[in-house]
């Protein structure tokens, strides 16, 4: 144990540095009309390296690491065409899976920087807030968010200049060629951009949100196990068995493993729920001259409303993060309003406590969870990947999952 004591401290320290560097990069962007300066380059590159040099980060990292050579040499072809070509190029350049991870991390952080250009006057707050709201899932679902990164770049191009729709379309198509499941997202973005006012007042939004919390309890979700299994079987027929892992334990994928132990997944996401509610209320009447702010608010509103429904369904939750990232934009604007004392004293106290709590939780994560899940490449020793059955399936998860299935995968 003594050999890993330093890992949580290193991770938390570099996470804090990443937040600071994104703030400095955003401030430089805001001051220089979003031109790339020395400070903005250093800030963005620091975060790229910090994410890209993580070892064993998330469940998917270790699964993909096991199959890197199979995909790179063409022995396996279960993924989309463009993603397989990236595998092959990385291998041709003499790289390994870690280089692939570094590449995907660079594209992701670059997409944050480019998306922030649509909100450049508040980029110093928007960039770190987007990062804080999404880092926990982007570190795991790397292929999904590589596709999302290209769609965010496409969206940024379109928001800033509608005349460049062809360039935006090209990036969107590239994203879909990395992960076909993201195809609906650019379409939703396109129609959502046409809405020029907030979709719903915060009071009604909050009432709907908590109604959905009570409606989509874990016991109620279990009624859909038969339907979910039928859907998985249909998807398997089309994709030649790519969704077998989801069908192996329907209960887990529908309830995030909380069936029989919690009435609602939201109980375990109180920090996020409180942040969501605060952002929806604080950002509603915010006055800004940026015409793209309304899109960000409405996108975050969609993420807010869908959260109680999809938070416990992993396959749908990843879609919702395409809207969650824009809550980071609204959060960034709210910070500016708070610093300019544009909220009442009571509202300011609530906003301060809620906004500080989320970064605190991010910094405390490695101290509460398995330190091996927060390693960097210099900690890996002779490992090529981590045994996910040992490090990522905790006792609760293991009880819910089909252990035999994962053993057959070699974990």
C-alpha positions in Angstrom: 0.0 0.0 0.0 2.9 2.4 0.7 3.8 2.4 -2.9 0.5 4.0 -3.9 -0.1 6.5 -1.1 1.2 9.3 -3.4 -1.3 8.6 -6.2 -4.4 10.4 -4.8 -2.2 13.5 -4.0 -0.7 13.6 -7.4 -4.0 13.2 -9.2 -5.7 15.9 -7.0 -2.8 18.2 -7.5 -2.7 17.9 -11.2 -6.5 18.1 -11.4 -6.3 21.4 -9.5 -3.6 22.6 -11.9 -5.8 21.6 -14.9 -8.6 23.8 -13.6 -6.2 26.7 -13.1 -4.6 26.2 -16.5 -8.0 26.2 -18.2 -8.9 29.4 -16.4 -5.7 31.1 -17.5 -6.1 29.8 -21.1 -9.7 31.1 -21.2 -8.7 34.4 -19.8 -6.0 34.7 -22.5 -8.6 33.8 -25.1 -11.0 36.4 -23.8 -8.4 39.2 -23.8 -7.0 38.5 -27.2 -10.2 37.9 -29.2 -9.7 34.1 -29.0 -6.4 34.2 -30.7 -3.9 31.5 -29.6 -1.3 33.0 -27.3 1.6 31.4 -25.4 -0.6 31.2 -22.3 -3.6 29.7 -24.0 -1.4 27.1 -25.8 0.4 26.2 -22.5 -2.9 25.9 -20.6 -4.6 23.7 -23.2 -1.5 21.5 -23.8 -1.1 21.0 -20.0 -4.6 19.6 -19.7 -4.2 17.5 -22.8 -1.1 15.9 -21.4 -2.6 15.5 -17.9 -5.5 13.5 -19.4 -3.5 11.7 -22.0 -0.9 10.4 -19.6 -3.4 8.7 -17.3 -3.0 5.0 -17.1 -5.8 2.5 -16.7 -8.3 5.4 -16.6 -11.8 3.9 -16.5 -13.2 0.6 -17.4 -13.0 1.1 -21.2 -9.3 2.0 -21.2 -8.4 -1.5 -20.1 -10.8 -3.3 -22.4 -9.5 -1.4 -25.5 -5.9 -1.9 -24.4 -6.3 -5.6 -24.5 -7.5 -5.5 -28.1 -5.3 -2.7 -29.5 -3.2 -5.0 -31.7 -6.2 -6.9 -33.0 -7.8 -3.7 -34.2 -4.6 -2.1 -35.4 -3.7 -5.1 -37.5 -7.3 -5.6 -38.8 -8.0 -8.9 -37.0 -11.0 -7.3 -35.3 -13.5 -4.9 -37.0 -16.4 -4.4 -34.7 -15.9 -0.6 -34.6 -16.7 2.1 -37.2 -14.4 2.7 -40.1 -12.7 6.0 -39.1 -12.0 4.8 -35.6 -10.3 1.7 -37.0 -8.2 3.8 -39.4 -7.0 5.9 -36.4 -5.9 2.7 -34.7 -3.9 1.7 -37.8 -2.2 5.1 -38.2 -1.2 5.1 -34.5 0.3 1.6 -34.9 2.0 2.6 -38.2 3.7 5.5 -36.4 5.0 3.0 -33.8 2.5 4.0 -31.1 0.6 1.9 -28.6 -2.7 2.2 -26.9 -1.4 4.9 -24.6 -0.6 7.0 -27.6 -4.1 6.4 -28.8 -5.4 7.7 -25.4 -3.2 10.7 -25.7 -4.5 11.5 -29.2 -8.1 11.2 -28.1 -7.5 13.4 -25.0 -5.9 16.0 -27.2 -8.9 16.1 -29.6 -11.3 16.3 -26.6 -9.6 19.2 -24.9 -9.1 21.0 -28.2 -12.8 20.6 -28.8 -13.5 22.3 -25.4 -11.2 25.2 -26.4 -12.9 25.5 -29.8 -16.4 25.3 -28.4 -15.5 27.9 -25.8 -14.8 30.3 -28.7 -18.6 30.7 -29.2 -18.6 32.1 -25.6 -15.3 33.8 -25.6 -16.1 36.7 -23.4 -16.6 34.3 -20.5 -14.1 31.6 -21.6 -12.1 31.9 -18.4 -15.0 30.4 -16.5 -16.7 28.4 -19.3 -13.6 26.2 -20.0 -13.0 24.9 -16.5 -16.7 24.5 -15.8 -17.2 22.3 -18.9 -14.2 20.3 -17.9 -15.4 19.8 -14.3 -18.9 18.7 -15.4 -17.7 16.1 -17.9 -14.3 14.8 -17.0 -15.5 11.8 -14.9 -17.3 10.2 -17.9 -15.0 11.4 -20.7 -12.1 9.6 -19.0 -13.9 6.4 -19.4 -16.0 6.5 -22.7 -13.1 7.6 -24.9 -14.4 6.5 -28.3 -17.8 8.0 -27.6 -16.3 11.3 -26.7 -13.8 11.3 -29.5 -16.9 11.3 -31.8 -18.5 13.9 -29.6 -15.4 16.1 -29.8 -15.7 16.4 -33.5 -19.4 17.2 -33.3 -18.6 20.0 -30.7 -16.0 21.4 -33.1 -18.7 21.3 -35.9 -21.2 23.0 -33.6 -18.7 25.8 -32.7 -18.1 26.5 -36.4 -21.8 26.6 -37.1 -22.6 28.8 -34.1 -20.0 31.4 -35.0 -20.6 31.5 -38.8 -23.6 29.8 -40.4 -22.0 30.4 -43.8 -19.4 27.7 -42.9 -22.0 25.0 -42.6 -20.2 22.8 -45.0 -17.1 22.7 -42.7 -19.3 22.0 -39.8 -21.1 19.2 -41.6 -17.7 17.6 -42.5 -16.7 17.5 -38.8 -20.1 16.1 -37.9 -19.9 13.3 -40.4 -16.4 12.5 -39.2 -17.7 12.2 -35.7 -20.5 9.9 -36.8 -17.9 7.8 -38.7 -16.1 7.2 -35.3 -19.3 6.2 -33.4 -22.5 5.7 -35.4 -24.7 6.2 -32.3 -24.0 9.9 -32.2 -25.9 10.5 -35.4 -29.0 12.0 -33.7 -27.0 14.6 -31.8 -26.1 17.0 -34.6 -29.7 16.9 -35.8 -30.9 17.8 -32.3 -28.4 20.6 -32.0 -29.5 22.0 -35.4 -33.1 22.3 -34.4 -32.3 23.5 -30.8 -30.3 26.3 -32.2 -33.4 27.6 -33.9 -35.1 28.2 -30.5 -34.4 31.8 -29.6 -35.8 31.9 -26.0 -35.5 29.7 -22.9 -37.8 26.7 -23.4 -39.3 26.7 -19.9 -39.3 28.8 -16.7 -37.2 27.3 -13.8 -40.2 26.7 -11.6 -42.0 24.4 -14.0 -38.7 22.8 -15.0 -37.9 21.9 -11.4 -41.4 20.5 -10.8 -41.1 18.3 -13.9 -37.6 17.2 -12.8 -38.6 16.0 -9.3 -41.8 14.4 -10.7 -39.5 12.3 -13.0 -37.2 11.5 -10.1 -40.1 9.9 -8.3 -41.5 8.3 -11.4 -38.3 6.7 -12.6 -37.5 4.8 -9.4 -35.3 1.7 -9.6 -38.3 -0.6 -8.9 -40.3 1.0 -11.7 -37.4 0.7 -14.1 -37.2 -3.0 -13.5 -40.5 -3.4 -15.4 -38.6 -2.7 -18.6 -36.2 -5.6 -18.4 -38.1 -7.6 -21.0 -38.3 -4.7 -23.4 -34.6 -3.9 -22.9 -33.6 -7.5 -23.6 -35.7 -7.5 -26.8 -34.0 -4.2 -27.9 -30.5 -5.6 -27.2 -31.3 -8.8 -29.2 -32.5 -6.7 -32.1 -29.4 -4.5 -32.0 -27.2 -7.6 -31.8 -28.8 -8.9 -35.0 -27.8 -5.7 -36.8 -24.4 -5.3 -35.3 -23.3 -9.0 -35.1 -23.2 -9.2 -31.3 -21.6 -5.9 -30.4 -24.1 -5.4 -27.6 -23.8 -8.8 -25.8 -22.2 -7.2 -22.8 -25.3 -5.0 -22.2 -27.7 -8.0 -22.5 -25.7 -10.1 -20.0 -27.1 -8.1 -17.0 -30.2 -6.1 -17.9 -30.9 -5.1 -14.3 -27.5 -3.3 -14.0 -27.9 -1.3 -17.2 -31.4 -0.2 -16.3 -30.7 0.8 -12.7 -26.9 1.3 -12.5 -26.8 -1.6 -10.1 -29.0 0.1 -7.5 -32.0 -2.2 -7.8 -33.0 -3.5 -4.4 -30.7 -1.1 -2.5 -31.8 2.4 -3.5 -35.2 3.8 -4.5 -33.6 6.2 -6.9 -30.2 6.8 -8.4 -30.6 10.5 -7.8 -30.1 9.8 -4.1 -26.5 8.9 -5.0 -26.1 12.0 -7.2 -27.2 14.7 -4.7 -24.2 17.0 -5.5 -24.9 16.9 -9.2 -28.7 17.4 -8.7 -28.1 20.4 -6.5 -25.7 21.9 -9.1 -28.2 21.3 -11.9 -31.1 23.0 -10.0 -28.9 26.0 -9.1 -27.7 26.4 -12.7 -31.2 26.3 -14.2 -32.5 28.9 -11.8 -29.4 31.2 -11.7 -28.9 31.1 -15.5 -32.6 31.7 -16.6 -32.7 35.5 -16.5 -29.1 36.1 -17.1 -28.5 39.0 -19.4 -25.9 38.7 -22.1 -25.3 40.1 -25.6 -24.0 36.7 -26.8 -26.7 35.3 -29.1 -25.3 31.7 -28.5 -26.1 31.8 -24.8 -29.8 30.8 -25.3 -28.7 27.7 -27.1 -26.4 26.8 -24.2 -29.2 27.4 -21.7 -31.7 25.3 -23.7 -29.2 22.5 -24.2 -28.5 22.4 -20.5 -32.2 22.5 -19.8 -32.6 19.4 -21.9 -29.9 17.7 -19.9 -31.6 18.8 -16.7 -35.0 17.4 -17.6 -33.6 14.1 -19.0 -31.2 13.5 -16.1 -33.7 11.7 -13.8 -34.7 9.4 -16.7 -31.3 8.5 -18.1 -29.0 8.8 -15.1 -29.5 5.1 -14.3 -29.4 3.9 -18.0 -25.8 3.9 -19.1 -26.6 3.7 -22.8 -28.7 6.8 -22.6 -26.7 8.7 -20.0 -23.8 9.1 -22.4 -26.2 10.9 -24.8 -27.3 13.2 -22.1 -23.7 14.4 -21.6 -23.9 16.0 -25.0 -26.3 18.5 -23.3 -24.6 18.4 -19.8 -21.5 20.1 -21.3 -23.6 23.2 -22.0 -24.5 23.4 -18.3 -20.8 24.2 -17.9 -21.3 27.2 -20.2 -24.3 28.5 -18.2 -22.3 27.8 -15.0 -19.5 29.9 -16.3 -21.8 32.8 -17.1 -23.4 32.5 -13.6 -19.9 32.8 -12.0 -19.4 36.1 -13.7 -22.8 37.3 -12.5 -22.0 36.2 -9.0 -18.6 38.0 -9.0 -20.4 41.2 -10.2 -22.9 40.9 -7.3 -25.9 40.7 -9.6 -27.7 38.2 -7.4 -29.4 38.8 -4.0 -27.4 38.1 -0.9 -29.3 34.9 -0.1 -29.0 33.6 -3.7 -25.3 34.5 -3.7 -24.6 32.4 -0.6 -26.4 29.4 -2.1 -24.6 29.8 -5.4 -21.2 30.1 -3.7 -21.7 27.0 -1.6 -23.0 24.9 -4.5 -20.4 26.0 -7.0 -17.5 25.4 -4.6 -18.8 22.0 -3.6 -18.5 20.4 -7.1 -14.7 21.1 -7.5 -14.2 19.9 -3.9 -15.9 16.6 -4.8 -13.7 16.2 -7.9 -10.5 16.8 -5.9 -11.6 14.3 -3.1 -12.6 11.4 -5.5 -9.1 9.7 -5.5 -9.0 9.7 -1.7 -12.4 7.9 -1.5 -11.9 5.3 -4.3 -9.3 2.8 -5.3 -6.0 4.7 -5.8 -5.0 2.3 -8.6 -7.8 3.8 -10.7 -6.0 7.2 -10.7 -2.6 6.2 -11.8 -0.4 7.9 -14.5 2.0 6.2 -16.9 4.9 6.5 -14.5 2.9 4.4 -11.9 2.1 1.5 -14.2 5.3 -0.6 -13.7 5.1 -3.6 -16.0 1.4 -3.4 -16.5 -0.2 -2.9 -19.9 -3.6 -2.4 -18.5 -5.5 -3.0 -15.2 -7.6 -6.1 -14.3 -11.0 -4.5 -14.4 -12.6 -7.3 -12.4 -10.2 -6.5 -9.6 -10.0 -2.7 -9.8 -13.2 -1.4 -11.3 -15.9 -3.9 -10.2 -16.4 -3.1 -6.6 -18.5 -5.4 -4.3 -21.8 -3.8 -5.2 -21.0 -3.9 -8.9 -19.8 -7.5 -8.8 -23.0 -8.6 -7.2 -25.1 -7.0 -10.0 -23.0 -8.2 -12.9 -22.7 -11.5 -14.6 -19.3 -12.5 -13.3 -19.0 -15.5 -15.6 -19.4 -13.2 -18.6 -16.5 -10.9 -17.6 -14.3 -13.9 -16.7 -14.9 -15.2 -20.3 -13.5 -11.9 -21.6 -10.3 -12.7 -19.6 -10.8 -10.3 -16.7 
